[in-house]
Amino acid sequence: MKRSVKSKEYFDNTENYLGSNPIITLRKTIIRDLIGEQKNKQILDVGCGNGELTSDFIFNNHITFLDISQKMLDLTKKNISNDNLINTEFENIDISLFKPDRKFDLVICVGVLAHVDSVSDLISKLNEITSENGRIILQFTANEKLLSRINLIRYKYFSRDQYKYDVNKVSSSKMDSLLNSAGLKIIKKISYSPVSPFFSFFNYQKKIQLLELSYKNHFLSYFGSESILLLSKS
């Protein structure tokens, strides 16, 4: 069974991703820091989840929410007011099968790369559907970092039955190579530390504070294992 099919089963249980997940709040903050305000743009949110990462852009843009899980799309639609639905579209499809009738000014792909069948195919697809002067936001986890190794051990021994598949593992050097091959250039990179096993000792608000510190502090950011990249076509 393909990894994408198994990942659909995982994300159909929406609480697996959304339940008290402070990383969503941090990623939303970082995306805003990377691109600021957006106006009159065609935006694609790949693997949109509940739409939290891009919902603030609905007022001045047109957003296509894409997710392999219809249950996630239902949550997204529920969180959008009727007045703003006119600025949205919803696509329940694997990104690899998505064939839009237009290219997008901004493509946001966060929390997806680990769960697709092919990392290189995903990057090629994002490049293909982005306009020449457009931008791509892509999140990945560098598997050579210490926290990545700790989390992979935790996943192997304690969470394997939860996922039921092996997530993709990509090093920083491999990501650079894939982006170069696709003709994509890194404009800016923000790194931070993901939720670690030690976070279980803290309440939700304290987790948010620690996560924010991990990217605002230059020293801690350097050691962060997750990165969000702002990309352009070379």
Residue frames as qw, qx, qy, qz and C-alpha x, y, z in Angstrom:
[[0.000, 0.887, 0.462, 0.000, 0.00, 0.00, 0.00],
 [0.387, 0.589, -0.033, 0.709, 1.33, 3.44, -0.93],
 [0.319, -0.173, -0.474, 0.802, 2.51, 5.78, 1.81],
 [0.200, -0.123, -0.100, -0.967, -0.01, 8.40, 0.65],
 [0.611, -0.339, -0.574, -0.428, -2.91, 5.98, 1.12],
 [0.609, -0.331, -0.610, 0.384, -1.77, 5.12, 4.64],
 [0.184, -0.042, -0.241, 0.952, -1.26, 8.79, 5.44],
 [0.391, -0.318, -0.341, -0.793, -4.86, 9.50, 4.41],
 [0.677, -0.414, -0.607, -0.047, -6.00, 6.94, 6.96],
 [0.489, -0.209, -0.441, 0.723, -3.86, 8.64, 9.59],
 [0.018, -0.003, -0.052, 0.998, -5.08, 12.19, 8.87],
 [0.431, -0.417, -0.581, -0.550, -8.71, 11.12, 8.55],
 [0.578, -0.606, -0.476, 0.269, -8.48, 10.85, 12.31],
 [0.206, 0.835, 0.018, 0.510, -8.11, 14.62, 12.52],
 [0.552, -0.820, 0.119, -0.092, -7.08, 14.68, 16.17],
 [0.894, -0.050, 0.075, 0.439, -3.85, 12.88, 15.26],
 [0.479, 0.373, 0.079, 0.791, -2.63, 16.18, 13.81],
 [0.115, -0.682, -0.134, -0.710, -4.81, 18.86, 15.35],
 [0.683, -0.627, -0.375, -0.015, -5.16, 17.73, 18.95],
 [0.476, -0.856, 0.083, 0.183, -3.43, 20.35, 21.12],
 [0.804, 0.196, 0.168, 0.535, -0.67, 20.76, 18.53],
 [0.197, -0.858, -0.019, 0.474, 1.38, 23.90, 19.31],
 [0.474, -0.157, 0.526, 0.688, 3.53, 23.47, 16.19],
 [0.275, 0.668, 0.598, 0.347, 0.64, 24.72, 14.04],
 [0.146, -0.960, -0.175, 0.161, 0.66, 28.07, 15.83],
 [0.448, -0.596, 0.366, 0.557, 4.42, 28.41, 15.37],
 [0.462, 0.178, 0.654, 0.571, 4.31, 27.50, 11.68],
 [0.150, 0.850, 0.478, 0.160, 1.57, 30.07, 11.11],
 [0.271, -0.901, 0.052, 0.336, 3.72, 32.76, 12.74],
 [0.496, -0.346, 0.533, 0.591, 6.75, 31.83, 10.64],
 [0.403, 0.489, 0.640, 0.435, 4.77, 31.89, 7.39],
 [0.008, 0.962, 0.273, -0.003, 3.55, 35.38, 8.23],
 [0.401, -0.749, 0.276, 0.450, 7.15, 36.44, 8.96],
 [0.539, -0.055, 0.630, 0.556, 8.29, 35.05, 5.62],
 [0.235, 0.424, 0.635, 0.601, 5.68, 36.60, 3.33],
 [0.048, 0.173, 0.223, -0.958, 3.92, 39.35, 5.29],
 [0.526, 0.477, 0.371, -0.599, 0.62, 40.60, 3.88],
 [0.261, 0.062, 0.800, 0.536, -0.64, 39.23, 0.58],
 [0.414, 0.534, 0.259, -0.690, -3.12, 40.85, -1.81],
 [0.677, 0.565, -0.117, -0.457, -4.83, 39.71, -5.01],
 [0.037, 0.468, -0.873, -0.132, -2.92, 36.43, -5.10],
 [0.890, 0.002, -0.329, -0.316, -3.89, 32.95, -6.16],
 [0.211, -0.545, 0.745, -0.323, -2.79, 30.85, -3.16],
 [0.833, -0.025, -0.515, -0.202, -2.65, 27.06, -2.89],
 [0.429, -0.549, 0.600, -0.393, -2.47, 25.44, 0.55],
 [0.692, 0.193, -0.681, -0.143, -1.24, 21.86, 0.04],
 [0.552, -0.200, -0.743, 0.321, -2.14, 19.51, 2.89],
 [0.123, -0.585, 0.005, -0.802, -4.17, 22.32, 4.42],
 [0.207, -0.156, -0.809, 0.528, -5.39, 20.45, 7.50],
 [0.020, -0.716, -0.642, 0.274, -8.00, 22.66, 9.16],
 [0.317, 0.774, 0.279, 0.472, -6.88, 25.69, 7.12],
 [0.462, -0.822, -0.149, 0.299, -5.31, 27.46, 10.08],
 [0.595, -0.242, 0.240, 0.728, -2.04, 28.29, 8.32],
 [0.209, 0.145, 0.444, 0.859, -3.59, 30.33, 5.50],
 [0.035, -0.710, -0.703, -0.025, -7.08, 31.33, 6.64],
 [0.184, -0.720, -0.163, 0.649, -5.93, 34.87, 7.50],
 [0.158, -0.244, 0.498, 0.817, -5.16, 35.49, 3.82],
 [0.248, 0.500, 0.818, 0.144, -8.75, 34.82, 2.66],
 [0.082, 0.797, 0.334, -0.496, -9.86, 38.45, 2.90],
 [0.168, 0.802, -0.254, -0.514, -7.63, 39.77, 0.10],
 [0.059, 0.410, -0.837, -0.357, -6.81, 36.66, -1.92],
 [0.877, 0.071, -0.186, -0.437, -8.24, 33.52, -3.47],
 [0.258, -0.475, 0.827, -0.152, -7.22, 30.34, -1.67],
 [0.819, 0.090, -0.479, -0.302, -7.44, 26.78, -2.90],
 [0.522, -0.479, 0.633, -0.312, -7.39, 24.38, 0.03],
 [0.751, 0.274, -0.566, -0.202, -6.09, 20.94, -0.96],
 [0.394, -0.437, 0.741, -0.324, -5.97, 17.88, 1.27],
 [0.339, 0.104, -0.908, -0.224, -6.00, 14.13, 0.78],
 [0.087, -0.309, -0.866, 0.382, -8.44, 13.91, 3.70],
 [0.182, -0.577, -0.491, -0.627, -12.02, 15.06, 3.12],
 [0.531, -0.680, -0.471, 0.183, -12.48, 15.25, 6.88],
 [0.436, -0.326, -0.050, 0.837, -9.74, 17.87, 7.08],
 [0.047, 0.249, 0.407, 0.878, -11.37, 19.86, 4.28],
 [0.367, -0.667, -0.597, -0.252, -14.71, 19.70, 6.09],
 [0.509, -0.607, -0.309, 0.527, -13.04, 21.25, 9.14],
 [0.307, -0.070, 0.197, 0.928, -11.48, 23.96, 6.99],
 [0.127, -0.458, -0.536, -0.697, -14.81, 24.87, 5.43],
 [0.472, -0.682, -0.556, 0.053, -16.47, 24.90, 8.85],
 [0.492, -0.500, -0.174, 0.691, -13.90, 27.43, 10.10],
 [0.177, 0.046, 0.319, 0.930, -14.55, 29.89, 7.25],
 [0.305, 0.461, 0.419, -0.720, -17.45, 32.34, 7.36],
 [0.561, 0.563, 0.605, 0.061, -20.04, 32.18, 4.59],
 [0.211, 0.945, -0.016, -0.250, -19.01, 35.66, 3.42],
 [0.125, -0.724, 0.613, 0.290, -15.47, 34.47, 2.74],
 [0.735, 0.071, 0.670, 0.071, -16.30, 31.17, 1.04],
 [0.600, 0.786, 0.113, -0.098, -16.51, 33.04, -2.27],
 [0.139, 0.851, -0.505, -0.029, -12.71, 33.44, -2.07],
 [0.440, -0.406, 0.798, -0.063, -12.06, 29.72, -1.63],
 [0.791, 0.227, -0.452, -0.345, -11.96, 26.39, -3.44],
 [0.642, -0.416, 0.608, -0.210, -11.60, 22.92, -1.97],
 [0.660, 0.428, -0.577, -0.217, -9.76, 20.01, -3.58],
 [0.782, -0.356, 0.475, -0.187, -9.92, 16.54, -2.04],
 [0.864, 0.477, -0.151, 0.051, -7.06, 14.92, -3.94],
 [0.790, -0.312, 0.161, 0.502, -3.50, 13.68, -3.66],
 [0.006, 0.838, -0.199, -0.508, -1.20, 16.54, -4.72],
 [0.323, -0.265, 0.763, 0.493, 0.47, 14.20, -7.24],
 [0.275, 0.441, 0.815, 0.257, -2.86, 13.87, -9.10],
 [0.074, 0.791, 0.311, -0.521, -3.82, 17.55, -8.93],
 [0.422, 0.247, 0.495, 0.718, -4.18, 19.18, -12.35],
 [0.041, 0.691, 0.335, -0.640, -5.17, 22.83, -11.86],
 [0.497, 0.707, 0.416, 0.283, -6.38, 25.02, -14.72],
 [0.108, 0.943, -0.121, 0.290, -4.03, 27.81, -13.65],
 [0.634, 0.141, -0.475, 0.594, -0.71, 28.43, -11.91],
 [0.488, -0.797, -0.346, 0.089, -0.48, 29.85, -8.40],
 [0.143, 0.854, -0.236, 0.442, 1.27, 32.97, -7.12],
 [0.212, -0.540, 0.681, -0.448, 1.96, 31.34, -3.76],
 [0.832, -0.085, -0.521, -0.168, 2.07, 27.63, -2.93],
 [0.338, -0.585, 0.569, -0.469, 2.28, 26.65, 0.73],
 [0.857, 0.030, -0.506, -0.095, 3.29, 23.07, 1.54],
 [0.139, -0.541, 0.628, -0.543, 3.77, 22.49, 5.26],
 [0.580, -0.179, 0.683, -0.407, 3.61, 19.17, 7.10],
 [0.847, 0.395, 0.008, -0.355, 3.33, 17.22, 3.84],
 [0.408, 0.651, -0.635, -0.083, 6.77, 16.18, 2.64],
 [0.247, -0.352, 0.867, -0.251, 7.17, 13.41, 5.25],
 [0.603, 0.178, 0.673, -0.390, 3.99, 11.68, 4.09],
 [0.647, 0.579, -0.171, -0.467, 4.10, 11.63, 0.27],
 [0.971, 0.126, 0.182, 0.084, 5.14, 8.73, -1.94],
 [0.729, 0.253, 0.083, 0.630, 8.04, 10.65, -3.51],
 [0.285, -0.737, -0.108, 0.603, 9.80, 13.74, -2.18],
 [0.252, -0.213, 0.477, 0.814, 11.38, 14.57, -5.55],
 [0.044, 0.477, 0.743, 0.468, 8.02, 14.22, -7.34],
 [0.187, -0.818, -0.481, 0.254, 6.39, 16.54, -4.80],
 [0.266, -0.604, 0.121, 0.741, 9.01, 19.24, -5.33],
 [0.175, 0.051, 0.657, 0.731, 8.67, 18.93, -9.11],
 [0.040, -0.652, -0.730, -0.198, 4.90, 19.23, -8.80],
 [0.221, -0.800, -0.284, 0.480, 5.11, 22.35, -6.63],
 [0.249, -0.383, 0.375, 0.807, 7.46, 23.90, -9.17],
 [0.139, 0.275, 0.779, 0.546, 5.15, 22.97, -12.04],
 [0.107, -0.740, -0.647, -0.147, 2.03, 24.61, -10.58],
 [0.298, -0.721, -0.160, 0.604, 3.75, 27.81, -9.40],
 [0.436, 0.890, 0.122, 0.051, 3.80, 30.86, -11.68],
 [0.694, 0.437, -0.164, 0.548, 7.15, 32.14, -13.00],
 [0.077, 0.553, -0.313, 0.769, 7.29, 34.99, -10.49],
 [0.739, -0.531, -0.217, -0.353, 5.55, 33.02, -7.77],
 [0.081, -0.557, 0.708, -0.428, 6.82, 31.78, -4.43],
 [0.795, -0.175, -0.570, -0.113, 6.76, 28.42, -2.66],
 [0.366, -0.599, 0.537, -0.468, 6.82, 27.82, 1.08],
 [0.839, 0.066, -0.535, -0.069, 8.08, 24.34, 1.90],
 [0.524, -0.647, 0.452, -0.320, 8.64, 22.76, 5.31],
 [0.853, 0.169, -0.493, 0.036, 10.94, 19.82, 5.93],
 [0.703, -0.668, 0.241, -0.048, 12.75, 18.08, 8.77],
 [0.388, 0.682, -0.616, 0.068, 16.51, 17.62, 8.48],
 [0.946, -0.242, -0.189, -0.101, 17.17, 14.04, 9.54],
 [0.671, 0.283, -0.434, 0.531, 20.82, 14.67, 10.39],
 [0.181, -0.612, 0.278, -0.718, 19.93, 16.91, 13.34],
 [0.079, 0.128, -0.875, 0.460, 20.06, 15.54, 16.89],
 [0.479, 0.131, 0.459, -0.737, 16.40, 16.21, 17.68],
 [0.715, 0.289, -0.370, -0.518, 15.37, 14.47, 14.48],
 [0.454, 0.227, -0.858, 0.083, 17.28, 11.38, 15.54],
 [0.147, -0.006, 0.757, -0.636, 15.66, 11.44, 18.98],
 [0.615, 0.236, 0.179, -0.731, 12.20, 11.79, 17.49],
 [0.656, 0.304, -0.595, -0.352, 12.86, 9.02, 14.96],
 [0.224, 0.121, -0.918, 0.304, 13.82, 6.68, 17.80],
 [0.355, 0.142, 0.560, -0.735, 10.65, 7.66, 19.66],
 [0.666, 0.315, -0.193, -0.648, 8.63, 7.08, 16.49],
 [0.498, 0.285, -0.807, -0.143, 10.23, 3.69, 15.84],
 [0.249, -0.008, -0.905, 0.344, 9.59, 2.27, 19.30],
 [0.102, 0.324, 0.655, -0.675, 6.50, 4.12, 20.54],
 [0.423, 0.510, 0.130, -0.738, 4.51, 5.52, 17.58],
 [0.015, -0.191, 0.838, 0.512, 4.95, 2.96, 14.81],
 [0.110, 0.419, 0.901, 0.002, 1.45, 1.53, 15.24],
 [0.152, 0.708, 0.325, -0.609, -0.01, 5.04, 15.12],
 [0.212, 0.607, -0.393, -0.658, 1.42, 5.95, 11.70],
 [0.843, 0.196, 0.497, -0.058, 1.58, 2.42, 10.22],
 [0.731, 0.608, 0.066, 0.303, 4.16, 3.64, 7.70],
 [0.623, -0.294, 0.010, 0.724, 7.68, 5.05, 7.60],
 [0.156, 0.946, 0.115, -0.260, 7.80, 8.80, 7.13],
 [0.682, 0.618, -0.061, 0.387, 10.20, 10.22, 4.54],
 [0.593, -0.665, 0.055, 0.451, 13.62, 11.22, 5.85],
 [0.548, 0.737, 0.075, 0.389, 15.52, 14.00, 4.10],
 [0.602, -0.380, -0.090, 0.697, 18.86, 15.57, 4.99],
 [0.049, 0.853, 0.026, -0.519, 19.68, 19.23, 4.43],
 [0.149, -0.443, 0.650, 0.599, 22.17, 18.34, 1.70],
 [0.253, 0.296, 0.884, 0.260, 19.63, 16.14, -0.04],
 [0.176, 0.817, 0.475, -0.275, 17.03, 18.91, 0.09],
 [0.035, -0.738, 0.280, 0.612, 19.52, 21.38, -1.43],
 [0.205, -0.160, 0.827, 0.499, 20.20, 18.89, -4.23],
 [0.235, 0.529, 0.813, 0.057, 16.50, 18.32, -4.94],
 [0.112, 0.865, 0.245, -0.423, 15.78, 22.04, -5.04],
 [0.107, -0.588, 0.503, 0.625, 18.72, 22.70, -7.36],
 [0.245, 0.087, 0.889, 0.376, 17.55, 19.95, -9.70],
 [0.176, 0.703, 0.688, -0.041, 14.08, 21.49, -9.81],
 [0.279, 0.464, 0.189, 0.819, 15.47, 24.97, -10.50],
 [0.405, -0.836, -0.316, -0.192, 14.32, 26.39, -7.18],
 [0.376, 0.417, -0.380, 0.735, 16.25, 28.92, -5.11],
 [0.469, -0.589, -0.565, 0.337, 16.08, 29.44, -1.34],
 [0.052, 0.765, 0.050, 0.641, 15.27, 33.08, -0.62],
 [0.277, -0.561, 0.477, -0.617, 15.01, 32.65, 3.14],
 [0.668, -0.107, -0.736, 0.032, 15.17, 29.79, 5.61],
 [0.414, -0.561, 0.349, -0.626, 13.80, 29.73, 9.16],
 [0.585, 0.026, -0.804, 0.105, 14.70, 26.82, 11.43],
 [0.515, -0.482, 0.298, -0.644, 13.21, 25.81, 14.75],
 [0.019, -0.166, 0.965, -0.203, 12.92, 22.85, 17.07],
 [0.552, -0.277, -0.590, -0.519, 9.89, 20.57, 16.77],
 [0.719, -0.503, 0.175, -0.446, 7.89, 19.27, 19.70],
 [0.375, 0.391, -0.822, 0.178, 10.22, 16.90, 21.52],
 [0.626, -0.318, -0.711, 0.043, 9.59, 14.18, 24.12],
 [0.316, -0.122, -0.499, 0.798, 10.59, 16.65, 26.83],
 [0.229, -0.257, -0.156, -0.926, 7.58, 18.85, 25.99],
 [0.556, -0.419, -0.688, -0.206, 5.26, 16.47, 27.83],
 [0.442, -0.321, -0.548, 0.634, 6.37, 18.13, 31.07],
 [0.025, -0.162, -0.065, 0.984, 4.91, 21.53, 30.06],
 [0.390, 0.609, 0.573, -0.386, 1.44, 22.97, 29.52],
 [0.569, 0.627, 0.442, 0.297, 0.28, 24.18, 26.11],
 [0.071, 0.997, 0.000, 0.038, 1.21, 27.84, 26.63],
 [0.472, -0.697, 0.476, 0.254, 4.70, 26.98, 27.82],
 [0.718, 0.145, 0.580, 0.356, 5.17, 24.74, 24.77],
 [0.401, 0.856, 0.257, 0.203, 4.28, 27.69, 22.53],
 [0.187, -0.951, 0.234, 0.074, 6.82, 29.90, 24.31],
 [0.632, -0.413, 0.580, 0.304, 9.58, 27.30, 23.98],
 [0.665, 0.429, 0.520, 0.322, 8.83, 26.75, 20.30],
 [0.226, 0.962, 0.094, 0.124, 8.91, 30.50, 19.59],
 [0.390, -0.814, 0.390, 0.181, 12.21, 30.79, 21.43],
 [0.756, -0.095, 0.563, 0.319, 13.67, 28.01, 19.28],
 [0.569, 0.549, 0.387, 0.475, 13.36, 30.15, 16.14],
 [0.007, -0.983, -0.053, -0.175, 13.71, 33.68, 17.52],
 [0.521, -0.728, 0.399, 0.196, 16.97, 32.85, 19.29],
 [0.533, 0.691, -0.448, -0.192, 19.71, 32.64, 16.60],
 [0.082, -0.460, 0.876, -0.125, 21.76, 30.09, 18.56],
 [0.562, 0.102, 0.754, -0.325, 18.82, 27.74, 19.16],
 [0.691, 0.594, 0.048, -0.409, 17.54, 28.25, 15.62],
 [0.262, 0.636, -0.700, -0.194, 20.87, 27.05, 14.24],
 [0.109, -0.180, 0.969, -0.129, 20.33, 23.69, 15.90],
 [0.659, 0.237, 0.329, -0.633, 16.66, 23.46, 14.96],
 [0.379, -0.046, 0.886, 0.264, 15.77, 20.32, 13.04],
 [0.386, 0.666, 0.636, 0.057, 12.70, 21.66, 11.23],
 [0.169, -0.285, 0.217, 0.918, 12.92, 24.38, 8.59],
 [0.438, 0.744, 0.481, -0.152, 10.45, 26.39, 6.56],
 [0.427, -0.126, 0.420, 0.791, 11.87, 27.60, 3.25],
 [0.397, 0.776, 0.177, -0.457, 10.76, 30.47, 1.07],
 [0.576, -0.039, 0.635, 0.513, 11.56, 29.51, -2.51],
 [0.430, 0.711, -0.053, -0.553, 11.55, 31.16, -5.91],
 [0.879, 0.386, 0.219, 0.174, 12.23, 29.89, -9.41],
 [0.554, -0.418, 0.267, 0.669, 15.87, 30.45, -10.31]]
